[in-house]
Amino acid sequence: MRTLFKKSSPQTVIHEIEEEIARLQLDQTDIEQICNFISAILAFVEIDKFKSDKVAKYFAMLGRLSQQEMAYSAETRQFWTSLSQYQGV
């Protein structure tokens, strides 16, 4: 736009516009690379977060499962103990 107010030859204006287009294309390429870097970094962060969440949920589930197994074993022992007491009577 600033070229409209100057007295420049058409060739100079065309050359300046072509340079501006080339610079903007380089800027666009740089911005695309930055977006790719940011996406990759976020992906690594999210993958690590996902893995740690999965591990935490897995260990919580194992904890609940072991508690249920222990309760079941106690009930089974109590059942067999009570059954053996009735057989002895």
C-alpha positions as CSV (number, residue, x, y, z in Angstrom):
1,M,0.0,0.0,0.0
2,R,2.8,2.4,0.7
3,T,3.9,2.1,-2.9
4,L,0.7,3.8,-4.0
5,F,1.9,7.1,-2.5
6,K,5.4,6.9,-4.0
7,K,6.3,7.7,-7.5
8,S,7.7,4.4,-8.6
9,S,7.9,2.6,-11.9
10,P,5.6,-0.3,-12.4
11,Q,8.6,-2.7,-12.6
12,T,9.7,-1.5,-9.1
13,V,6.2,-2.1,-7.7
14,I,6.0,-5.5,-9.3
15,H,9.5,-6.4,-7.9
16,E,8.5,-5.2,-4.4
17,I,5.3,-7.2,-4.5
18,E,7.1,-10.3,-5.6
19,E,9.6,-9.9,-2.8
20,E,6.7,-9.5,-0.3
21,I,5.1,-12.6,-1.6
22,A,8.3,-14.6,-1.3
23,R,8.8,-13.3,2.2
24,L,5.2,-14.2,3.2
25,Q,5.7,-17.7,1.7
26,L,8.8,-18.2,3.8
27,D,6.8,-16.9,6.9
28,Q,4.1,-19.4,6.1
29,T,6.6,-22.3,5.9
30,D,8.1,-21.2,9.2
31,I,4.7,-21.0,10.8
32,E,3.8,-24.5,9.5
33,Q,7.1,-25.9,11.0
34,I,6.4,-24.2,14.3
35,C,2.9,-25.8,14.3
36,N,4.3,-29.2,13.6
37,F,6.9,-28.8,16.4
38,I,4.1,-27.7,18.9
39,S,1.9,-30.7,17.8
40,A,4.8,-33.1,18.3
41,I,5.6,-31.7,21.7
42,L,1.9,-31.8,22.8
43,A,1.6,-35.3,21.5
44,F,4.6,-36.4,23.6
45,V,3.1,-34.7,26.7
46,E,-0.3,-36.2,26.1
47,I,1.1,-39.7,25.4
48,D,3.1,-39.6,28.7
49,K,0.0,-38.3,30.5
50,F,-2.1,-41.0,29.0
51,K,0.4,-43.7,30.0
52,S,0.6,-42.5,33.6
53,D,-3.2,-42.3,33.8
54,K,-3.5,-45.9,32.5
55,V,-0.8,-47.1,34.9
56,A,-2.6,-45.4,37.9
57,K,-6.0,-46.9,36.9
58,Y,-4.4,-50.3,36.4
59,F,-2.8,-50.3,39.8
60,A,-6.0,-49.1,41.4
61,M,-7.9,-51.9,39.7
62,L,-5.3,-54.4,40.9
63,G,-5.7,-53.1,44.4
64,R,-9.5,-53.5,44.3
65,L,-9.1,-57.0,42.8
66,S,-6.6,-58.1,45.5
67,Q,-9.0,-56.9,48.2
68,Q,-11.8,-58.8,46.7
69,E,-9.6,-61.9,46.4
70,M,-8.7,-61.6,50.0
71,A,-12.3,-61.2,51.1
72,Y,-13.3,-64.2,48.9
73,S,-10.5,-66.3,50.5
74,A,-11.6,-65.3,54.0
75,E,-15.2,-66.2,53.2
76,T,-14.1,-69.6,51.7
77,R,-12.0,-70.3,54.8
78,Q,-14.9,-69.4,57.0
79,F,-17.2,-71.6,55.0
80,W,-14.9,-74.6,55.2
81,T,-14.3,-74.0,58.9
82,S,-18.0,-73.9,59.6
83,L,-18.6,-77.0,57.5
84,S,-15.9,-79.0,59.3
85,Q,-17.4,-78.0,62.7
86,Y,-20.8,-79.3,61.6
87,Q,-19.2,-82.6,60.5
88,G,-17.5,-83.0,63.8
89,V,-20.7,-82.7,65.7
